[in-house]
């Protein structure tokens, strides 16, 4: 299969598993940027490598000014992070940017002990640029208060990098981790929470940063796509809605293990370079486009992009002032389903039918007389024509402004010969 120059075909080994502390699974963002699908992938990959290395300081470079204690950090090559996260792009600047996002993200969990409440996902990060065949190294530390919980937890959920990287949306990744945590519970049921809790957890948005949508929109845009993604992995989830009257209040999931899965395909890349370029072409920055790619299913993004690009190319409509804003609205209002792409256009004003005037017999007769008068004028000698024109010019100053020989001149002269004198042309000529 051919790939674009900016893309790499990444296959994550199925046996790469790690342990994630239970109270680090169902977290919500307390402050900071959205915990995107890209952020989740990188964080999980870093957990895997931290557990695989066993302790910080392995492969640590020599100390330098900004990092006098490299032995306190976990160190792995930057290409290894990109590979295990199925990054899909050779541009590693976005990896570094996502790591910076994780540094500023504070999360909280509902663990009664509060041991994982309001802490950074990762602490300091250092990049050591490579040279020659030596790749760049990434060094990071976990917050000291949670290092043991994250790297060597007592109560944990076993997760597979392979399955996590097969998920393409933030909601799908979050729901998969939560479902795996409760898979071995009695009855195989997740905790029962208000759907607002599930909204915060599955979207990765900061708690209270946006007004909650109606439940039906949350279900359409986030919940249903997440369930469909999870059900293509090694587990199956079925939601149960609790209601008060007609309103949905709480959600819970029944989780079962899929006894026989279909043939596994290589995980999709976290960054589809072609899709990223198309989104950026609408006016988004690369970071904004990456956030969209991390929060929306690729198929939904592509379908909406096609509608928006069709709208942009429609020259019969007024040009869009902000294609990016229009694209966001198309995503929010699901133009793909409603086919609500073209604004209502008032029908053009009907063009009145051309009135074909029927010439009266008198008009026809008069036209014939004008034509005949001009023929007689044309038959005169040059001196005689000059005499007639002298009389014609004296009749009206307007006649003098007419272009000799022009259409209007001929028409006016013909009518003058017929109407002004109403005499045969010979009578206008001087007598011998």
C-alpha positions as CSV (number, residue, x, y, z in Angstrom):
1,X,0.0,0.0,0.0
2,X,1.4,3.4,-0.9
3,X,1.5,6.1,1.7
4,X,1.9,9.9,1.4
5,X,5.5,11.2,1.9
6,X,4.4,12.8,5.2
7,X,2.9,9.6,6.5
8,X,4.3,6.4,7.9
9,X,2.5,3.1,8.1
10,X,2.6,2.1,11.7
11,X,1.9,-1.3,13.2
12,X,1.8,-1.6,16.9
13,X,2.7,-5.0,18.3
14,X,-0.4,-6.8,19.9
15,X,1.5,-7.9,23.0
16,X,2.4,-4.4,24.3
17,X,0.4,-4.3,27.5
18,X,0.7,-2.2,30.7
19,X,-1.1,-1.7,34.0
20,X,-3.0,1.5,34.6
21,X,-4.1,2.4,38.1
22,X,-7.8,2.2,38.5
23,X,-8.1,5.7,39.9
24,X,-6.2,6.9,36.8
25,X,-8.7,5.4,34.3
26,X,-11.9,7.3,34.8
27,X,-10.5,10.8,35.1
28,X,-12.0,14.2,34.3
29,X,-10.1,17.3,33.5
30,X,-10.2,19.8,36.4
31,X,-8.3,22.5,34.6
32,X,-6.2,22.9,31.4
33,X,-6.8,22.0,27.8
34,X,-9.0,19.2,26.5
35,X,-7.6,15.8,27.1
36,X,-7.6,14.8,23.5
37,X,-7.3,11.3,22.0
38,X,-3.7,12.2,21.0
39,X,-3.0,13.1,24.6
40,X,-4.5,9.9,25.9
41,X,-2.5,7.8,23.5
42,X,0.8,9.5,24.4
43,X,0.1,9.3,28.1
44,X,-0.7,5.5,27.9
45,X,2.4,4.9,25.8
46,X,4.5,6.8,28.4
47,X,3.0,4.6,31.1
48,X,3.8,1.5,29.1
49,X,7.5,2.5,28.6
50,X,7.8,3.6,32.3
51,X,6.7,0.2,33.4
52,X,8.8,-1.5,30.8
53,X,11.9,0.4,31.9
54,X,11.2,-0.4,35.5
55,X,12.8,2.7,37.0
56,X,13.8,6.2,35.9
57,X,17.3,6.9,34.8
58,X,17.7,4.1,32.2
59,X,19.5,5.5,29.1
60,X,19.7,8.9,30.7
61,X,22.0,11.4,29.0
62,X,24.7,13.4,30.8
63,X,23.4,16.3,33.0
64,X,23.2,19.8,31.6
65,X,22.2,23.2,32.8
66,X,18.4,22.9,32.3
67,X,18.4,19.3,33.5
68,X,20.9,18.6,36.3
69,X,19.1,15.4,37.4
70,X,18.4,13.3,34.3
71,X,18.5,10.2,36.5
72,X,15.0,11.2,37.8
73,X,13.5,11.0,34.3
74,X,12.3,8.2,32.1
75,X,14.1,8.3,28.7
76,X,13.1,6.8,25.4
77,X,13.7,7.7,21.7
78,X,11.1,10.1,20.3
79,X,10.5,7.8,17.3
80,X,9.5,5.0,19.7
81,X,6.8,7.2,21.2
82,X,5.5,8.2,17.8
83,X,5.6,4.5,16.7
84,X,3.8,3.1,19.7
85,X,1.2,5.8,19.6
86,X,0.6,5.0,15.9
87,X,1.3,8.7,15.2
88,X,1.1,8.3,11.5
89,X,3.2,11.4,10.7
90,X,6.9,12.1,10.5
91,X,6.3,15.5,11.9
92,X,7.2,15.1,15.5
93,X,6.7,18.7,16.4
94,X,3.0,17.8,17.2
95,X,4.2,15.1,19.6
96,X,6.2,17.7,21.5
97,X,3.2,20.0,21.5
98,X,0.9,17.3,22.9
99,X,3.4,16.5,25.6
100,X,3.3,20.2,26.6
101,X,-0.5,19.9,26.7
102,X,-0.3,17.0,29.1
103,X,2.0,19.1,31.4
104,X,-0.7,21.7,31.9
105,X,-3.6,19.2,32.3
106,X,-4.9,18.7,35.9
107,X,-7.2,15.8,36.4
108,X,-9.3,14.4,39.2
109,X,-10.9,11.0,39.8
110,X,-13.7,9.9,42.0
111,X,-11.5,7.7,44.1
112,X,-12.5,8.3,47.8
113,X,-8.8,8.3,48.9
114,X,-8.2,11.4,46.7
115,X,-4.7,10.2,46.0
116,X,-5.1,11.0,42.3
117,X,-7.1,14.2,42.6
118,X,-6.0,17.3,40.9
119,X,-2.6,16.3,39.7
120,X,-0.6,16.8,36.5
121,X,-0.6,13.8,34.2
122,X,3.1,14.3,33.6
123,X,5.7,16.7,35.1
124,X,8.7,18.2,33.5
125,X,9.7,17.2,29.9
126,X,13.1,17.4,28.2
127,X,14.0,16.8,24.6
128,X,17.6,15.9,23.7
129,X,18.1,16.4,20.0
130,X,19.7,13.6,18.2
131,X,22.6,13.8,15.8
132,X,23.6,11.6,12.8
133,X,21.9,8.2,13.3
134,X,21.1,8.9,17.0
135,X,17.4,9.8,17.4
136,X,16.2,12.5,19.7
137,X,15.4,11.4,23.3
138,X,12.4,12.4,25.3
139,X,12.7,12.5,29.1
140,X,9.8,13.0,31.4
141,X,8.9,12.6,35.0
142,X,5.6,11.7,36.7
143,X,4.5,13.9,39.6
144,X,6.3,12.6,42.7
145,X,3.1,12.1,44.6
146,X,1.7,9.7,42.1
147,X,4.8,8.1,40.5
148,X,4.3,4.8,42.3
149,X,0.6,4.7,41.7
150,X,1.1,5.3,37.9
151,X,4.2,3.2,37.3
152,X,3.6,0.3,39.7
153,X,-0.1,0.4,40.9
154,X,-1.6,-2.0,43.4
155,X,-5.0,-1.9,41.9
156,X,-4.9,-1.6,38.2
157,X,-6.5,-2.3,34.8
158,X,-4.6,-4.2,32.2
159,X,-4.6,-2.5,28.9
160,X,-3.2,-3.2,25.4
161,X,-1.5,-0.4,23.4
162,X,-2.7,-2.3,20.3
163,X,-6.4,-2.0,21.1
164,X,-6.0,1.6,22.5
165,X,-4.4,2.8,19.3
166,X,-7.2,1.2,17.2
167,X,-9.6,3.8,18.7
168,X,-9.9,7.0,16.8
169,X,-12.0,9.3,19.1
170,X,-11.5,10.7,22.6
171,X,-14.8,9.2,23.6
172,X,-14.0,5.7,22.3
173,X,-10.6,5.7,24.1
174,X,-12.1,6.9,27.4
175,X,-15.0,4.4,27.3
176,X,-12.7,1.5,26.4
177,X,-10.5,2.1,29.4
178,X,-13.5,2.4,31.8
179,X,-15.2,-0.7,30.4
180,X,-12.0,-2.7,30.8
181,X,-11.7,-1.6,34.4
182,X,-15.1,-3.0,35.2
183,X,-14.9,-6.1,33.0
184,X,-14.1,-8.4,35.9
185,X,-16.6,-6.8,38.3
186,X,-19.5,-8.9,39.5
187,X,-22.2,-8.5,36.9
188,X,-19.7,-6.8,34.5
189,X,-21.3,-3.4,35.1
190,X,-19.6,0.0,35.3
191,X,-20.4,2.5,37.9
192,X,-23.7,4.4,37.5
193,X,-23.2,8.1,37.0
194,X,-25.1,11.1,35.8
195,X,-24.7,11.6,32.1
196,X,-23.0,14.9,32.8
197,X,-20.2,12.9,34.4
198,X,-20.0,10.7,31.3
199,X,-20.0,13.8,29.1
200,X,-17.0,15.2,31.0
201,X,-15.1,11.9,30.9
202,X,-15.8,11.0,27.3
203,X,-15.1,14.4,25.8
204,X,-12.0,15.2,27.8
205,X,-13.1,18.8,28.3
206,X,-12.5,20.8,31.4
207,X,-15.4,20.4,33.9
208,X,-17.8,23.4,33.5
209,X,-15.9,24.9,30.5
210,X,-18.9,24.7,28.2
211,X,-22.7,24.4,28.8
212,X,-23.9,20.8,28.6
213,X,-25.8,20.1,25.4
214,X,-29.1,18.3,25.4
215,X,-28.7,14.6,26.1
216,X,-29.8,13.6,22.6
217,X,-27.0,15.6,21.0
218,X,-24.4,14.2,23.4
219,X,-25.7,10.7,22.5
220,X,-25.6,11.4,18.8
221,X,-22.2,13.2,18.7
222,X,-20.2,11.4,21.5
223,X,-21.8,8.4,23.1
224,X,-23.0,6.4,20.1
225,X,-19.7,6.8,18.1
226,X,-17.8,5.8,21.2
227,X,-19.9,2.7,21.7
228,X,-19.5,1.7,18.1
229,X,-15.7,2.0,18.3
230,X,-15.4,0.0,21.5
231,X,-17.6,-2.8,20.2
232,X,-15.1,-3.3,17.4
233,X,-12.4,-4.2,19.9
234,X,-12.0,-7.2,22.3
235,X,-15.0,-6.1,24.5
236,X,-18.6,-5.3,24.0
237,X,-20.6,-2.6,25.9
238,X,-24.3,-2.1,26.2
239,X,-25.6,1.2,27.7
240,X,-28.5,1.4,30.2
241,X,-30.3,4.7,30.6
242,X,-32.0,5.7,33.9
243,X,-34.8,8.1,33.5
244,X,-36.9,10.5,35.6
245,X,-40.0,10.8,33.6
246,X,-38.9,11.4,30.0
247,X,-35.5,12.8,30.9
248,X,-32.4,10.6,31.0
249,X,-30.4,11.2,34.2
250,X,-27.9,8.4,34.7
251,X,-25.9,6.0,32.5
252,X,-24.3,2.6,33.2
253,X,-22.7,0.0,30.9
254,X,-22.8,-3.7,30.8
255,X,-19.4,-5.0,29.7
256,X,-18.6,-8.4,28.3
257,X,-15.5,-10.0,26.7
258,X,-15.7,-10.8,23.1
259,X,-14.9,-14.5,22.8
260,X,-13.8,-14.4,19.3
261,X,-12.7,-11.2,17.6
262,X,-12.5,-10.6,13.9
263,X,-9.2,-10.4,12.1
264,X,-7.3,-7.5,13.6
265,X,-6.2,-4.7,11.3
266,X,-3.3,-2.3,11.9
267,X,-4.4,0.6,14.1
268,X,-5.3,3.7,12.3
269,X,-2.8,6.6,12.6
270,X,-3.6,9.3,15.2
271,X,-2.7,11.9,12.6
272,X,-4.1,11.5,9.1
273,X,-1.9,14.0,7.3
274,X,-4.2,14.3,4.3
275,X,-7.2,15.0,6.5
276,X,-5.1,17.4,8.6
277,X,-4.2,19.4,5.5
278,X,-7.8,19.7,4.3
279,X,-8.9,21.0,7.7
280,X,-6.1,23.5,7.8
281,X,-7.0,24.7,4.4
282,X,-10.3,26.1,5.9
283,X,-8.3,28.5,8.1
284,X,-7.6,26.4,11.2
285,X,-4.1,26.3,12.8
286,X,-2.4,23.0,12.8
287,X,-3.1,22.7,16.6
288,X,-6.8,23.5,16.2
289,X,-7.0,21.0,13.3
290,X,-5.3,18.3,15.5
291,X,-7.8,18.9,18.3
292,X,-10.7,18.4,15.8
293,X,-9.1,15.2,14.5
294,X,-8.8,14.0,18.1
295,X,-12.4,14.6,19.1
296,X,-14.3,13.6,16.0
297,X,-14.4,10.3,14.1
298,X,-12.5,10.5,10.8
299,X,-15.4,9.3,8.7
300,X,-17.7,12.0,10.1
301,X,-15.0,14.7,9.6
302,X,-14.4,13.6,6.0
303,X,-18.1,13.6,5.2
304,X,-18.6,17.1,6.7
305,X,-15.5,18.3,4.9
306,X,-16.9,17.2,1.6
307,X,-20.1,19.1,2.2
308,X,-18.2,22.3,3.2
309,X,-15.8,22.1,0.3
310,X,-18.8,21.6,-2.0
311,X,-20.3,24.8,-0.5
312,X,-17.1,26.7,-1.0
313,X,-16.9,25.7,-4.6
314,X,-20.5,26.7,-5.4
315,X,-20.1,29.9,-7.2
316,X,-23.8,30.5,-7.4
317,X,-23.9,31.3,-3.6
318,X,-22.3,34.2,-1.7
319,X,-18.7,33.4,-0.6
320,X,-18.3,32.3,3.0
321,X,-16.8,34.9,5.3
322,X,-15.3,32.3,7.6
323,X,-15.0,28.7,6.2
324,X,-13.6,27.6,9.6
325,X,-16.6,28.9,11.5
326,X,-19.0,27.3,8.9
327,X,-17.1,24.0,9.3
328,X,-17.5,24.1,13.1
329,X,-21.2,24.8,12.7
330,X,-21.6,22.0,10.2
331,X,-20.0,19.6,12.7
332,X,-22.1,20.8,15.6
333,X,-25.4,20.8,13.7
334,X,-24.5,17.5,11.9
335,X,-25.1,18.8,8.3
336,X,-24.1,15.3,7.1
337,X,-27.4,13.9,8.5
338,X,-29.6,16.8,7.8
339,X,-28.1,17.7,4.4
340,X,-28.4,21.3,5.7
341,X,-25.6,22.6,3.6
342,X,-26.9,25.3,1.4
343,X,-28.6,28.3,3.0
344,X,-32.1,29.1,1.9
345,X,-32.0,31.1,-1.3
346,X,-34.9,33.2,-2.3
347,X,-36.1,32.3,-5.7
348,X,-35.0,34.7,-8.4
349,X,-37.6,37.3,-9.4
350,X,-39.4,36.0,-12.4
351,X,-38.3,37.6,-15.6
352,X,-41.3,39.2,-17.2
353,X,-42.2,37.7,-20.6
354,X,-41.2,39.9,-23.5
355,X,-44.2,41.6,-24.9
356,X,-44.4,41.2,-28.6
357,X,-46.2,44.1,-30.0
358,X,-48.4,43.4,-32.9
359,X,-48.0,46.2,-35.5
360,X,-51.1,47.9,-36.6
361,X,-52.0,48.2,-40.3
362,X,-51.5,52.0,-40.1
363,X,-48.0,51.5,-38.6
364,X,-47.1,49.0,-41.3
365,X,-48.3,51.4,-44.0
366,X,-46.4,54.3,-42.4
367,X,-43.2,52.2,-42.3
368,X,-43.6,51.5,-45.9
369,X,-44.0,55.2,-46.7
370,X,-40.8,56.0,-44.7
371,X,-38.8,53.3,-46.6
372,X,-40.1,54.6,-49.9
373,X,-39.2,58.2,-49.1
374,X,-35.6,57.2,-48.2
375,X,-35.3,55.2,-51.5
376,X,-36.4,58.3,-53.4
377,X,-33.9,60.4,-51.5
378,X,-31.1,58.0,-52.2
379,X,-32.0,58.2,-55.9
380,X,-31.5,61.9,-56.1
381,X,-28.3,63.5,-57.4
382,X,-25.8,64.9,-54.9
383,X,-26.8,68.5,-55.4
384,X,-30.5,67.7,-55.0
385,X,-29.8,65.7,-51.8
386,X,-27.9,68.7,-50.4
387,X,-30.9,70.9,-51.1
388,X,-33.2,68.5,-49.2
389,X,-30.8,68.3,-46.3
390,X,-30.6,72.0,-46.1
391,X,-34.3,72.2,-45.5
392,X,-34.1,69.2,-43.0
393,X,-31.4,71.0,-40.9
394,X,-33.3,74.2,-40.8
395,X,-36.4,72.5,-39.4
396,X,-34.8,71.6,-36.1
397,X,-31.5,72.2,-34.3
398,X,-31.6,68.5,-33.2
399,X,-31.3,67.4,-36.7
400,X,-27.9,69.1,-37.0
401,X,-26.6,66.9,-34.1
402,X,-27.4,63.6,-35.8
403,X,-24.5,61.7,-37.3
404,X,-24.9,61.8,-41.1
405,X,-25.6,58.4,-42.4
406,X,-26.2,56.9,-39.0
407,X,-29.3,54.8,-38.1
408,X,-30.9,57.5,-36.1
409,X,-30.2,60.1,-38.9
410,X,-31.8,57.9,-41.5
411,X,-34.8,57.2,-39.3
412,X,-35.4,60.8,-38.5
413,X,-34.9,61.9,-42.0
414,X,-37.4,59.4,-43.3
415,X,-40.0,60.4,-40.8
416,X,-39.4,64.1,-41.6
417,X,-39.9,63.5,-45.3
418,X,-43.2,61.8,-44.6
419,X,-44.6,63.7,-41.5
420,X,-43.1,67.2,-41.5
421,X,-44.1,68.0,-45.1
422,X,-46.5,65.2,-45.9
423,X,-45.8,66.1,-49.5
424,X,-44.2,64.2,-52.3
425,X,-40.5,64.5,-52.3
426,X,-40.5,66.3,-55.7
427,X,-42.3,69.2,-54.2
428,X,-39.3,69.8,-51.8
429,X,-37.0,70.3,-54.7
430,X,-36.5,73.8,-56.2
431,X,-38.3,74.5,-59.5
432,X,-36.2,74.8,-62.6
